[in-house]
Amino acid sequence: MIGSLQYTDIEKSLRESRRVLTASGRAIFLLGHLSGYVRHRFGPNARRGLGAAARETRDLVGMLSYPWRERRLTKPGSPVYPSRRRMVRYLERAGFVCERLRDLGDETAYIARVR
């Protein structure tokens, strides 16, 4: 999964990925970092205006609370960026073993195999 996982129900997507893989299956999940999102949305080239700032702040609060609330506070399709530790836990709960993490700048590749 490249570039889509943060827009889905992450745990449900991981369980479905596990379901369709064979017993010896491997998968690579590419997930962006919250820092990259913040840089893009709040940096010098970000949209300006009170309404845009309010929406971005609401989305940011929703992203930060998602791992603890286990549900979105924002509209479906808004991105969520769990921490690396939380993502590894999600992988384990879905039936994967995270073999390796690879930092790719504003993204991390999670290389996992079926448990």
Buried (B, 14 or more C-beta within 10 A) or exposed (E): BEEEBBEBBBBEBBBEBBEEBEEEEEBEBBBBBBEEBBBEBEEEEEEEEEEEBEBBEBBBEBBBBBBEEEEBBBEEEBBBBBEBEBBBBBBBEBBBEBEEBEEEEEBBBBBBBBE
